[in-house]
Every structure is written in C-alpha cells, then in structure tokens.
Amino acid sequence: MKLHRSLFMCFAAALISASFAGVSPEAASPAGIIYSKNVSLSCAADSGMLTFEFPGLSGKKETLVAKSFFPNTIKVVKSDISKSSVGEVSGVLELSNGGKASLRMWMVNSWTAAIEIKTSAPIEWNADFGIVGAERFFGFGERFNALDQRGKKVKVFNSDEPKKSEGSCYKCVSYFMSSRGYGFFLDNPSVATFNMGKADPGSFKLNYTDTEFKVYFIGGKSLKGILSAYTGISGRPLSAPPRWAFAPWKSRDVHKNQDDFEEDIVRSRQLDLPGSVIVLDSPWETSYHNFEFNRLQFKSPEKMFKLARDYGYRTVVWLTPFVNTENNIDMVGINKGASPNYEEGKRAGAYIMNADGTPAVVEWWKGKGSLIDFTNPEAVKWWYSQLDKLLSYGVSGFKCDDGEGQYVTGLKYHDPEVRPERMKNYFSYLYDKYMYEYITDRTAGDGIIFARSGMAGSQKFPFSWAGDNIADFTAKNGIKSVVVAGQTIAMSGFPFWGHDIAGYQGNQTPELFVRWAQFGALSPIMQIHMQTNLGAWSFGDEALAIYRKYAKLHTSLFPYFYNYAHDAVKTGLPIIRPLPLLYPNDSESAVQRYEFLTGEELLVAPVVDKGAIDREVYFPPNNDWIDFETGVRYKGGSIQKVAAPLEKLPLFVKEGTLLPMLPEDVDTLVDPSEIKTGGAVTPNNRLRLLLFPKKNSLSASASLKYENAHYKLSDNGKTIRFTGKGNTSRVELVIPAPPFKAVRKGNVKLSFEKSCASLRNSDKEGTCYNSDSRTFNVFTAVKGDFDLSIIR
C-alpha cells in the first residue's frame, strides 16, 4: 500500500479531530480512521489533514485540525502501512532526507487517541493546529504570568530565573486543556515552544527538535474529566502524603547557628503557633554535598533533631543534585576545595559526563560541581549511600532545590538511549523520582520531598513549591503571580504545592506577610520562608495574632485537605481547583485570576492589592456561598464587593456543606507518641463538623478519609437525624440555628448546658447554644454506627 505525501501529512500533521459518539468508518475518508464511541482520529487523503473529533463540553461536535506538520524540505518517498483496524493504524515511512520513520495511531481508551512518529535521526517538528473562536488554554505547568495562555509564547524549559518568572517556569509541562473541551499532551521532554496564537491568532504552533513526535488527544465531558485522564497517562501521586505535612511549616533561608533552629521550634510553641515541619535550608554541611554537618555552625545536630521531634516537629533538609569540585564559603566551617567524596563519586561513575568521558562541571550558586547521572543505577546506589549518612538524625524529607535545565550541560549519560536534548527537562523528573523513592523507602512511607523543578509526571512525587518570588504585591513576581501559579500548576495535574510566605526575596512588610499567610492557609502547604530569616513574631503583635488565626485555620482544615489528598491519588485532580476547571462553560469564571477553590466547597479570594480593605468577589453559579466567619449568604453567579480588613481573608463555603475540621487548639499533626516536651496538642481523635446549610434544609453529609468515617444530617422539617459511622472520641456538630427542643442518642436525652466553652473542655456528651455565633452545638462520642435525633 503506497502512502503519498498528502496521506502521510494526514497522519504526521498530528491533527486530531473531535467526533461525537459512534463515528462510522463508511463516513470517513478512505485514508484511515481510528475511533471509539466518543472520539475519532481521522485522516483525509485529499486534504492531507489529521482531525480529532470530540463532543465538546457543550455536547456539540467539535474538531481540532492540524494544518501542517513536517517542514517542507522533508517528503515521504515510500511507505508501508502494515496494520489498520478500528483502534490502531501503523506503518513504516521512508523520507526524502534519507531517514525512516515509524508511524502509529491508536485509541488509548474511549476518550483518548494518540499518534506517535519516530525518525531515525533528530528533525525539527513543526505542528500547526487551528484555534477556534474565543478558545482559552489552561496548563503548561507552573506559569506566573497568566491562567489563560492564549496569545502567549510558551517555552517548555525548566529554568531558575527568579527575576524573570513571568516568562519562565520551574515546573514546565507540555500539556494543556482547551476551553472547547480537549486536552493536548506532548509526551516528550525535549525543550519545546508552543506559540498559542501570538504569531497567528488563528492557530497554535508547536516546535521542537527530537527523533519522536508523540501526542495524546483527550476528549471528555468536563475539564475535570480531561485532567483526570491526562494524569492517568502521565501519572498520579503514588500515595497520600503523611498527615504531619499538612500542618504549617517554618523555614529560614539560613539558620546561622543552632540557636536559630531551636528558636523556630521553642518560640513557635511558646506563642501558640501550630506547626509540624521545620526546614533546615542551606548551608548546613562542610561541603556541597558530603552530607557531613558543619559542627562550627551546629554544635550538636543530634540534639537539634531530637528537640524538633520532642516538640512535635519533623525536619526536612535542603540539598541539590551536585557534588562540588569547588565550594563557595558562605559559612565558617565550609571547605573551599572539592567535596571529600567527589573522587569517590567519580570512581563510581556517579556524574553526567562530557563527550570526552570526563565529568561535566557546572558553575552554580554554591560553587562548581557535577550533577548526579540518575540514568545510572550504580550512580543512584552511590548517591543513596551518601544520603544514608543522615538517617541516624531522623530526617523526614528533603527540600530538593535546583535541578533546572540551565544546569544540565553534560552530553554523555550512562543510559545510551537518553538523548541530551531531552535531559534539560527530564533531569528534574529523575531527580524528583529517585529522591522520593529514597525517602519513602527509608521511612516506610512516612517521608516526603519538596521539589522546585519538575515536568510532566513529577506530580507523582509530593510536594513542590513555587520557587523564588519577590516580596511585593505585583503581578510580575509578587503575590499576584504566585496566586496565578498555584492555579496553573493545578491545571497541569499537580495537587500538592506550596509557596514562600511572604515572598523569598526583598523586604517583607507586616501587611504583605499577613495577606500572603492568608493565601497560604488555603494552600496545601503553608510555609514561612524568607531570605530575611524572619518569623511570624517579627512583624508586630497584630500581624502575629492574625498569622496565628490562619495557621490554626490551616491546621484545623486537615480532614478537609486529607479528603482531597486521597482524591488526588485516586483521580489525579488537584487540591487547588481554579474556577475554569469547575465552571468551564461560565464566561465570568473563565476570566477570574485571583480567586480559586480549595477542594470544591471552599471559595478563596485572597487580597492581593496593597492597602486594600475590600475586594470584588465573583461567586460561581448554581449555588449560594456563605461567608466562613459571618454566615452572610451570597448568591451564585453574582459579583459582590466584600469587606476585607487586614484580619480577614474572604473565604466562603458552598451551601449544603458539612465541613470537617479539627479543634482549633491542635498544634501538630505528628503522632502523639513522638512528643516528649513543649505541651504540643494533637487531634487526639477529636473532630468538628460545621454545617453551612442550604436556605430551606439542614440536610448535608460528609465522608472522611481521616478516621475513615462518614456523617449525615437528614432534615424532615421536624427532626434532624444525625447518623453515620466512625471511631471518634469527641465530635462537635455546629448548626447555625436557634436552640432545639431536645437531642436524643438512642433512648438517652443529652443534657443542655449553658456554656459551650465548659462543655467543649470536658468529656461530657451534651448540647449548648452559642449566642455569639448563633449556633447550636452537639457534643458526642462516635463508636461505630450511631444515630442521634435533634428535635425542633
């Protein structure tokens, strides 16, 4: 079977068209088609176009069409299509440049079609796809400039450019979703450029050089479904992170000595600031990286780590993937020359090499060194033997800094299949992968990484953070840019993410610290980290009190975060959920940049303007939204100006929500058995359930991965039944309503107490009315199945 150029262009042009359920082969061009009941990928011989047909979010037939693919200098001179069926087409092509290409198109599942073309030598791939109407594009990794990348030139190249983050990214992902209802995933780590209508408003263009073109085209009934399908291909978190990771983190750019480290631990507890994680950033070694503590800086690291554990903290330690030939001396006790283990690593074949077989030496901000060759199993084994030096201290995680492509200059890798042009991005994936596998293996699943760089697939290894941002309110690289980045990384399949409160570089003000902390409280990770090495106590009493309030809120929301953490493992969906992800057909949701949902019940509108005491909030359609603090109700589909004095984060709960929380006195999420001093309070098997009801009903329900429990309120107008199953020693149910006539648990009538505070601080089951918050509270124990009647 001969395949002339127009037919090959149909396949190779990688156009995919969206088709409704049930495309019949008779209706297609004789050139070829693969299809399912939902989508099809077809090729028209007369036009040389590849078309992906999909239903679109509105259910209306949509198409994505590729206008071109190969450069004009390359033609197909001979072809052999060896396999053709409903679900797959494959063949071999001979090209005019003397090379060969293999071609395959296949249905991955009923919603996803894929194309793969491999050439015998690298070529420049140039794909040109049509843009339709007001189409918007979401994804591409952690982007600081905009949620919608329409009209942008997007480079997929991991780089550390903290002063230019508007156009760069630490975690670049070659995946995006269209508001028309398709996903596009270039499954290739090479540095690529997507021109999303900037050069030509009617098309988006993809350009990169490699031997392989592999693209997945994903249809779906919703953007959530498309994103979930993408993570099903690129990977989902391997497990939910340990519970302790969801309490606030305290970090400094530098702990200059042991007193600094101990202050973060002891002072936080003295000031009633919850937290479970201390980050030991650089420097802490005598060389980068020999993993030997600098005892001129820290006299007794053993004592430091023990103190952290005793006070209810886990320690995360900073590192990079270098072993240095020369060290910058940024602390007394650091050796200027080569790290003592450098030659040992060289003998073990641990480093990426130059073409001549010598280790590639790179200049970086801590000196000069060589990167670990993570394609070499022996190099990984040697690297692990170096990390093992920290095991006795009780390290619970690693802050995996650097790893961006600008440092990856080597040309020779142990794995002969690895192409250097792919390693600019792929190195970060391998770095994250092997660090995650090490710490989870050594801690029996009780460890994490905190990575700055990454690519498609790195979402499997929690956590990541937004890199080096500026301490200001700007959209260039301040808090506004980070609020956007949290949403773009979420739209790219990363569920576990955080950032530096209140901006890494620059001079933090009390106002900026408070506003950034409020944003951090509704992020999966809430971490203080600044070059100025400040703490919550550095900004005055008012800022300290406000930070305490939101650190407690973040900790209290752990059961809610944990539900969505497990959802991420199961579905690949993020914890931060931008409005366009949940309301893609709502035009107003599509243009909101500075508000988002945490999960699907909490609407977060952080204040991102200096000096602001109010802000406009768009309330998504189809539901009313209730102010978390005041109980004021706002109609969905409306834009309202809401008060936002410094102490208030505009936070709203979807009506009909039974919100699971911990008591506000919880200090840490580590296991109680670890705490030896400091009086840190743990959840101790306690739970609060806050009802945010619909207008005419107090019915609601909640299922919890935390404690593996479920609760339900059923309101028939006369009686509310509170039922479910769990194993919680103390449940506080909070209902915004006047006092009820009686509450019965089986045949026992619960007592009514005048003081909610005294009841909360006892083990007694009973009820009370809080006149300040105008809520009726029920306190009970739940052991297995339970059934309470709340009688009006």
Summary of the structure (lengths in Angstrom):
residues: 792
radius of gyration: 28.0
end to end distance: 79.3
largest distance: 89.1
contacts: 2944
relative contact order: 0.08
helix: 23%
strand: 34%
